[in-house]
Amino acid sequence: MKIADLSIHQPSYWPWLGLLDKIAKTKDFILLDDVQVSKGTYQYRNQFYCNGKSKIVTIPTKIHLGDTFCDLQFLDGANIIDHLYILDQYYKHAPYSKEIIELIAPIYNQHFESPLSLLIATIQKSMELLGINTPMYLSSSYKEQGRKGDLVLALCIAHGANSYLAGSGSYEYMQDYLYKFRSAGITVLWHNFIHPIYPQIPNYKFISGLSCLDLLFFMGVQKAREIFWNNVNS
């Protein structure tokens, strides 16, 4: 169900289902790879399930004030293969642990020049595992300037989009830009996402908002796709 021409978002490490839902609902997706990184956000880290609790796993990254995603570098001596071991330990009791570890292991067994290249690889792999075929473009290839709504509008115009699917988190600041979108003939639609519920570890309360890998570890690829697309189309 494609409801808009375009969605736009910053990178995320093994993104959560809400972002992937938004991507799946648009014809094209632009990844903001040349905007500033916000320290301490889920742009270069994410939450994963461990013994009934959420645990954050962070890409070992040097971050300086004003850095864009294109500027990011790994910490000296960083070894991302450690993340594969961490995820294996976190999800060792999940029904599809072995299957998913084998599927994501190639990500960690290759060399990445930068954190951005790793982020892009995890987004692409997440989309592949859930069967999302939305084409992804990099904002750096458009050479557009601006902040917040102005940048989004410029990218929509450069891409030739007639409609834009905005995240609910941008609702307040986007109010100041809606007249510009109307003047440009671009319809702004609002993303509505309700997190699907699925079995995790018995006797623990369900934890939502985790990386999409959580659904895959507990449900396996086939069932995860079914749950994801039923949710997208609901």
C-alpha positions as CSV (number, residue, x, y, z in Angstrom):
1,M,0.0,0.0,0.0
2,K,1.9,3.1,-1.3
3,I,0.1,6.2,0.0
4,A,2.7,8.9,-0.9
5,D,5.5,9.5,-3.4
6,L,8.2,10.1,-0.9
7,S,9.4,9.6,2.7
8,I,12.6,11.1,4.1
9,H,14.5,10.2,7.3
10,Q,17.9,10.1,9.0
11,P,19.9,6.9,9.1
12,S,19.2,4.4,11.9
13,Y,21.1,1.3,13.1
14,W,18.9,-1.7,12.3
15,P,15.8,0.6,12.2
16,W,12.7,0.1,14.2
17,L,9.4,-1.1,12.6
18,G,7.9,2.4,12.6
19,L,10.5,3.7,10.2
20,L,10.3,0.7,7.9
21,D,6.5,0.9,7.9
22,K,6.8,4.5,6.7
23,I,9.3,3.5,4.0
24,A,7.1,0.6,2.9
25,K,4.2,3.1,2.4
26,T,6.0,5.3,-0.1
27,K,7.1,4.9,-3.7
28,D,10.6,6.3,-2.9
29,F,12.7,6.9,0.2
30,I,15.5,9.5,0.7
31,L,18.1,8.8,3.4
32,L,19.4,12.0,5.0
33,D,23.1,11.1,4.9
34,D,24.5,14.7,4.8
35,V,22.7,16.3,7.8
36,Q,24.1,16.8,11.3
37,V,24.2,13.9,13.7
38,S,22.4,14.3,17.0
39,K,24.5,12.8,19.8
40,G,22.7,10.2,22.0
41,T,19.9,9.5,19.5
42,Y,19.0,6.3,17.7
43,Q,20.7,7.5,14.5
44,Y,23.8,5.3,15.2
45,R,22.4,3.0,17.9
46,N,19.3,1.0,18.7
47,Q,17.5,-1.0,21.3
48,F,17.4,-4.8,21.4
49,Y,15.8,-7.4,23.7
50,C,17.7,-9.0,26.5
51,N,16.0,-11.1,29.3
52,G,12.8,-9.0,29.3
53,K,14.6,-5.6,29.1
54,S,15.7,-3.3,26.3
55,K,19.4,-2.9,25.8
56,I,21.1,-0.3,23.7
57,V,23.8,-1.3,21.2
58,T,25.9,1.6,19.8
59,I,28.2,1.8,16.8
60,P,31.6,2.8,18.1
61,T,31.7,6.2,16.5
62,K,33.7,9.4,16.9
63,I,31.2,12.3,17.0
64,H,32.3,16.0,17.0
65,L,30.0,19.0,17.2
66,G,28.6,19.7,13.7
67,D,29.5,16.4,12.2
68,T,27.2,15.1,9.5
69,F,26.7,11.4,8.8
70,C,29.2,11.6,6.0
71,D,31.8,12.9,8.4
72,L,31.6,10.1,10.9
73,Q,34.5,7.8,11.6
74,F,34.8,4.7,13.7
75,L,36.6,4.9,17.1
76,D,40.2,3.8,16.9
77,G,40.4,0.0,17.3
78,A,36.6,-0.5,16.8
79,N,35.6,-4.0,15.9
80,I,32.0,-4.3,14.8
81,I,32.1,-8.1,14.9
82,D,31.5,-7.7,18.6
83,H,27.9,-6.6,17.9
84,L,27.2,-10.0,16.3
85,Y,28.4,-11.7,19.5
86,I,26.2,-9.3,21.6
87,L,23.1,-9.9,19.5
88,D,23.8,-13.7,19.6
89,Q,23.8,-13.5,23.4
90,Y,20.8,-11.2,23.7
91,Y,18.7,-13.5,21.4
92,K,20.0,-16.9,22.3
93,H,16.6,-18.0,23.6
94,A,14.7,-16.6,20.7
95,P,13.2,-19.3,18.4
96,Y,14.9,-18.1,15.3
97,S,18.2,-17.0,16.8
98,K,20.4,-19.2,14.6
99,E,18.5,-18.3,11.4
100,I,18.8,-14.6,11.9
101,I,22.4,-14.6,13.1
102,E,23.4,-16.5,9.9
103,L,21.5,-13.9,7.8
104,I,23.1,-10.8,9.4
105,A,26.6,-12.3,9.9
106,P,27.8,-11.2,6.5
107,I,27.2,-7.6,7.5
108,Y,29.6,-8.0,10.4
109,N,32.1,-10.0,8.4
110,Q,32.8,-7.3,5.9
111,H,34.9,-4.1,6.1
112,F,33.2,-0.8,6.3
113,E,35.0,2.5,5.6
114,S,32.7,4.5,7.8
115,P,29.8,4.2,10.3
116,L,27.5,5.6,7.5
117,S,28.3,2.7,5.2
118,L,27.5,0.3,8.1
119,L,24.2,2.2,8.8
120,I,23.2,2.0,5.1
121,A,24.0,-1.7,5.0
122,T,21.8,-2.4,8.1
123,I,18.9,-0.4,6.6
124,Q,19.1,-2.2,3.3
125,K,19.4,-5.6,4.9
126,S,16.4,-4.8,7.1
127,M,14.3,-3.9,4.1
128,E,15.5,-7.0,2.3
129,L,14.5,-9.3,5.2
130,L,11.1,-7.8,5.4
131,G,10.5,-7.7,1.7
132,I,10.4,-3.9,1.3
133,N,11.3,-2.9,-2.3
134,T,11.1,0.9,-2.0
135,P,14.1,2.4,-3.8
136,M,16.4,4.4,-1.5
137,Y,18.3,7.5,-2.5
138,L,20.9,9.5,-0.6
139,S,20.2,13.2,0.1
140,S,23.9,14.0,-0.6
141,S,23.3,13.3,-4.2
142,Y,20.8,16.2,-4.5
143,K,23.1,18.9,-3.2
144,E,20.2,20.7,-1.5
145,Q,20.6,23.0,1.4
146,G,18.3,24.1,4.3
147,R,17.1,22.9,7.7
148,K,14.0,20.9,8.8
149,G,11.0,21.7,6.6
150,D,12.9,23.8,4.1
151,L,15.3,20.9,3.4
152,V,12.5,18.4,3.2
153,L,10.6,20.6,0.7
154,A,13.7,21.2,-1.4
155,L,14.3,17.4,-1.6
156,C,10.7,16.8,-2.5
157,I,10.9,19.3,-5.3
158,A,14.3,18.0,-6.5
159,H,12.9,14.5,-6.5
160,G,9.7,15.5,-8.3
161,A,7.4,14.2,-5.6
162,N,3.8,15.3,-5.5
163,S,3.2,13.9,-2.0
164,Y,5.3,13.5,1.1
165,L,4.7,11.2,4.1
166,A,5.8,13.0,7.2
167,G,6.5,11.3,10.5
168,S,4.3,12.1,13.5
169,G,7.4,13.4,15.4
170,S,7.7,16.3,12.9
171,Y,4.1,17.4,13.3
172,E,4.7,20.5,15.4
173,Y,7.7,22.0,13.5
174,M,6.1,21.1,10.1
175,Q,3.2,23.4,10.8
176,D,5.4,26.4,10.0
177,Y,6.2,24.9,6.6
178,L,2.9,23.5,5.4
179,Y,2.0,26.7,3.4
180,K,5.2,26.3,1.4
181,F,4.4,22.7,0.5
182,R,0.9,23.8,-0.6
183,S,2.4,26.6,-2.7
184,A,4.7,24.0,-4.3
185,G,1.8,21.7,-5.1
186,I,3.0,19.0,-2.7
187,T,0.5,17.2,-0.4
188,V,1.8,16.4,3.1
189,L,0.3,13.2,4.6
190,W,0.9,12.1,8.2
191,H,2.3,8.7,9.0
192,N,0.1,6.7,11.4
193,F,1.8,3.6,12.9
194,I,0.5,1.2,15.5
195,H,3.2,-1.2,16.7
196,P,2.3,-4.9,16.1
197,I,2.3,-7.2,19.1
198,Y,4.1,-10.6,18.8
199,P,5.4,-13.2,21.2
200,Q,8.7,-12.4,22.9
201,I,10.0,-14.3,26.0
202,P,7.0,-15.7,28.0
203,N,6.4,-14.2,31.5
204,Y,7.8,-10.8,30.5
205,K,5.9,-7.8,29.4
206,F,6.0,-7.0,25.7
207,I,8.6,-4.4,24.7
208,S,7.8,-2.3,21.7
209,G,10.0,0.2,19.8
210,L,13.0,-2.1,19.4
211,S,15.0,-2.7,16.3
212,C,13.3,-4.7,13.6
213,L,15.7,-7.5,14.3
214,D,13.6,-8.3,17.4
215,L,10.6,-9.3,15.3
216,L,12.8,-11.4,13.0
217,F,14.6,-13.1,15.9
218,F,11.3,-14.1,17.6
219,M,9.2,-14.8,14.5
220,G,11.6,-15.8,11.7
221,V,11.7,-14.2,8.3
222,Q,8.5,-15.7,6.8
223,K,6.2,-14.9,9.8
224,A,7.9,-11.5,10.4
225,R,7.1,-10.5,6.8
226,E,3.5,-11.6,7.3
227,I,3.1,-9.6,10.5
228,F,4.9,-6.6,9.1
229,W,2.8,-6.4,5.9
230,N,-0.5,-7.2,7.6
231,N,0.3,-4.2,9.8
232,V,1.3,-2.0,6.8
233,N,-1.9,-2.8,5.0
234,S,-4.2,-2.5,8.0
